[in-house]
Amino acid sequence: MAGHSKWANIQHRKGRQDEKRGKVWTRIIREITVAARQGGADVSANPRLRLAIDRAKAANMPADRIKYNIDKATGTLDGLTYEEIRYEGYGIGGAAVIVDTMTDNRVRTVAEVRHAFSKYGGNLGTEGSVAFQFRHCGQFILAPGTSEDKVMEVALDAGADDVIVGDDGVIEVLTSPTDFEAVKLALEAAKLLPELAEITMRADNPIALEGEDATRMQKLLDVLEDLDDVQAVFHNAEL
């Protein structure tokens, strides 16, 4: 049940996301669009759309804006067609990086992603070059001081795969993507509110970077995350 220390990295990540909050709505709208187009507008039958709507509400997006984008995606309104493309590459010190994008122009997107990697010390790889180092899963992060016994009881009973306690006391709950929502509801019902709850690509073997290497890696990640077509960046660097 031991695990890597995560709390400082989680707080750092949330801080960086807060700095970029102006782009959050754009990314959520794209996620709503693709989720609704692929799985339909019925929220009860579309878990991906439910998760996107939860993110939209957490970002204070108005209900009418959410509905507008669902309607647009399902053909009620005309709109752009987005496709999802994943890129894989290497950052500083050989750190593995996955870049998930949604784009209406894949030529533009791959050029921007390749340029970011090459300019800031990384290398764009081929499909499958680093994905094997990550696990597609649901992830919940609970703050140090949360009852480990209670989390284990609630999460495992709801179908979680594992509960990991870090050296700093942070508790991480891992699920399959299909069990994510059931575990989320169970934790909330038990008043166990995660600092982070998402379906993600979790790195199996983190690489510690310090000093100049950490600074350079953060710059590369910032540039990738700032690209208009990028939805999410996953990596195995602990900064």
For each residue, the residues with C-beta under 8 A, 3 or more apart:
1: 163 164 165
2: 164 165 166 167
3: 6 164 165 166 167 172
4: 166 167 206 238
5: 8 9 166 167 168 170
6: 3 9 10 141 166 168 170 172
7: 10 11 143 144 166 168 169 170
8: 5 11 12 168
9: 5 6 12 13 238 239
10: 6 7 13 14 141 170 195 196
11: 7 8 14 15
12: 8 9 15 16 239
13: 9 10 16 17
14: 10 11 17 18 195 196
15: 11 12 18 19
16: 12 13 19 20 222 225
17: 13 14 20 21 24
18: 14 15 21
19: 15 16
20: 16 17 23 24 225 226
21: 17 18 24 59
22: 25
23: 20 26 27 226
24: 17 20 21 27 28 59
25: 22 28 29 56 59 61
26: 23 29 30 228
27: 23 24 30 31 231 232
28: 24 25 31 32 52 55 56 59 61
29: 25 26 32 33 65 69
30: 26 27 33 34 82 102 231
31: 27 28 34 35 48 52 55 102 231
32: 28 29 35 36 49 52 53 56 66 69 70 73
33: 29 30 36 37 69 72 73 79 82 102
34: 30 31 37 38 73 82 84 102
35: 31 32 38 39 46 48 49 51 52 73
36: 32 33 39 40 41 46 49 69 70 73 74
37: 33 34 73 74
38: 34 35 48
39: 35 36 45 46 47 48 49
40: 36 45 46 49 74
41: 36 46 49 70 71 73 74
42: 45 46
43: 46 49 50 53
44:
45: 39 40 42
46: 35 36 39 40 41 42 43 49 50
47: 39 50 51 178 180 181
48: 31 35 38 39 51 52
49: 32 35 36 39 40 41 43 46 52 53 70
50: 43 46 47 53 54 181
51: 35 47 48 54 55 180 181 199
52: 28 31 32 35 48 49 55 56
53: 32 43 49 50 56 57 66
54: 50 51 57 58
55: 28 31 51 52 58 59
56: 25 28 32 52 53 59 61 65 66
57: 53 54 60 61 66
58: 54 55
59: 21 24 25 28 55 56
60: 57
61: 25 28 56 57 65 66
62: 65 66
63: 66 67
64: 67 68
65: 29 56 61 62 68 69
66: 32 53 56 57 61 62 63 69 70
67: 63 64 70 71
68: 64 65 71 72 77
69: 29 32 33 36 65 66 72 73
70: 32 36 41 49 66 67 73 74
71: 41 67 68 74 76 77
72: 33 68 69 76 77 78 79
73: 32 33 34 35 36 37 41 69 70 79
74: 36 37 40 41 70 71
75:
76: 71 72
77: 68 71 72
78: 72
79: 33 72 73
80: 104
81: 104
82: 30 33 34 102 103 104
83: 102 103 104 106
84: 34 100 101 102 231
85: 100 101 102 103 106 109 110
86: 98 99 100 101 127 131
87: 98 99 101 110 113 124
88: 96 97 98 99 124 125 126 127 128 129 130 131
89: 97 99 113 117 122 123 124 125 129 130
90: 94 95 96 97 117 122 123 125 129 130
91: 94 95 96 97 117 121 122 217 220 221 235 237
92: 95 121 122 209 213 216 217 220 237
93: 207 209 213 217 237
94: 90 91 207
95: 90 91 92 207 209 217 235 236 237
96: 88 90 91 130 133 134 203 207 235 236
97: 88 89 90 91 117 122 130 220 221 224 233 234 235
98: 86 87 88 130 131 134 201 233 234 235
99: 86 87 88 89 113 224 230 232 233
100: 84 85 86 230 231 232 233 234
101: 84 85 86 87 109 113 227 229 230 231
102: 30 31 33 34 82 83 84 85 229 231
103: 82 83 85 106 108 109 229
104: 80 81 82 83
105: 108 109 229
106: 83 85 103 109 110
107: 110 111
108: 103 105 111 112 229
109: 85 101 103 105 106 112 113 227 229
110: 85 87 106 107 113 114
111: 107 108 114 115
112: 108 109 115 116 227 229
113: 87 89 99 101 109 110 116 117 124 224 227 230
114: 110 111 117 118 124
115: 111 112 118 119
116: 112 113 119 120 122 220 223 224 227
117: 89 90 91 97 113 114 120 122 123 124 220 224
118: 114 115 122 123 124
119: 115 116 223
120: 116 117 216 219 220 223
121: 91 92 216 217 220
122: 89 90 91 92 97 116 117 118 220
123: 89 90 117 118
124: 87 88 89 113 114 117 118
125: 88 89 90 129 130
126: 88 129
127: 86 88 131
128: 88 131 132
129: 88 89 90 125 126
130: 88 89 90 96 97 98 125 133 134
131: 86 88 98 127 128 134 201
132: 128
133: 96 130 203 204 205 236
134: 96 98 130 131 201 202 203 204 234 236
135: 174 201 202 204
136: 177 199 200 201
137: 161 174 175 176 177 199 200 202
138: 174 175 176 177 179 180 183 184 197 198 199 200
139: 172 173 174 175 196 197 198 199 200 202
140: 155 172 173 175 183 184 187 194 196 197
141: 6 10 170 171 172 194 195 196 197
142: 146 151 170 171 172 173 192 193 194 195
143: 7 146 170 171 195
144: 7 168 169 170 171
145: 169
146: 142 143 150 151 171 192
147: 150 151
148: 151 152 163 165 171
149: 152 153
150: 146 147 153 154 190 192
151: 142 146 147 148 154 155 163 171 173 187 192
152: 148 149 155 156 163
153: 149 150 156 157
154: 150 151 157 158 186 187 190 192
155: 140 151 152 158 160 163 173 175 183 186 187
156: 152 153 159 160 163
157: 153 154 186
158: 154 155 179 182 183 185 186 187
159: 156 175 176 179 182 183
160: 155 156 163 173 174 175 179 183
161: 137 174 175 176 179
162: 173 174
163: 1 148 151 152 155 156 160 171 172 173 174
164: 1 2 3 171 172 173 174
165: 1 2 3 148 169 170 171 172
166: 2 3 4 5 6 7 169 170 171 172
167: 2 3 4 5
168: 5 6 7 8 144
169: 7 144 145 165 166
170: 5 6 7 10 141 142 143 144 165 166
171: 141 142 143 144 146 148 151 163 164 165 166
172: 3 6 139 140 141 142 163 164 165 166
173: 139 140 142 151 155 160 162 163 164 183 187 194
174: 135 137 138 139 160 161 162 163 164 202
175: 137 138 139 140 155 159 160 161 179 180 183
176: 137 138 159 161 179 180
177: 136 137 138 180 199
178: 47
179: 138 158 159 160 161 175 176 182 183
180: 47 51 138 175 176 177 183 184 199
181: 47 50 51 184 185
182: 158 159 179 185 186
183: 138 140 155 158 159 160 173 175 179 180 186 187
184: 138 140 180 181 187 188 194 197
185: 158 181 182 188 189
186: 154 155 157 158 182 183 189 190
187: 140 151 154 155 158 173 183 184 190 192 193 194
188: 184 185 191 192 193
189: 185 186
190: 150 154 186 187
191: 188
192: 142 146 150 151 154 187 188
193: 142 187 188
194: 140 141 142 173 184 187 197
195: 10 14 141 142 143
196: 10 14 139 140 141
197: 138 139 140 141 184 194
198: 138 139
199: 51 136 137 138 139 177 180
200: 136 137 138 139 232 234
201: 98 131 134 135 136 234
202: 134 135 137 139 174 234
203: 96 133 134 206 234 235 236
204: 133 134 135 236
205: 133 236
206: 4 203 236 237 238
207: 93 94 95 96 236 237 238
208: 237 238
209: 92 93 95 213 214 217 237 238 239
210: 213 214
211: 214 215
212: 215 216
213: 92 93 209 210 216 217
214: 209 210 211 217 218 237 239
215: 211 212 218 219
216: 92 120 121 212 213 219 220
217: 91 92 93 95 121 209 213 214 220 221 235 237 239
218: 214 215 221 222 239
219: 120 215 216 222 223
220: 91 92 97 116 117 120 121 122 216 217 223 224
221: 91 97 217 218 224 225 233 235 237
222: 16 218 219 225 226
223: 116 119 120 219 220 226 227
224: 97 99 113 116 117 220 221 227 230 233
225: 16 20 221 222 230 233
226: 20 23 222 223 230
227: 101 109 112 113 116 223 224 230
228: 26
229: 101 102 103 105 108 109 112
230: 99 100 101 113 224 225 226 227 233
231: 27 30 31 84 100 101 102
232: 27 99 100 200
233: 97 98 99 100 221 224 225 230
234: 97 98 100 134 200 201 202 203
235: 91 95 96 97 98 203 217 221
236: 95 96 133 134 203 204 205 206 207
237: 91 92 93 95 206 207 208 209 214 217 221
238: 4 9 206 207 208 209
239: 9 12 209 214 217 218
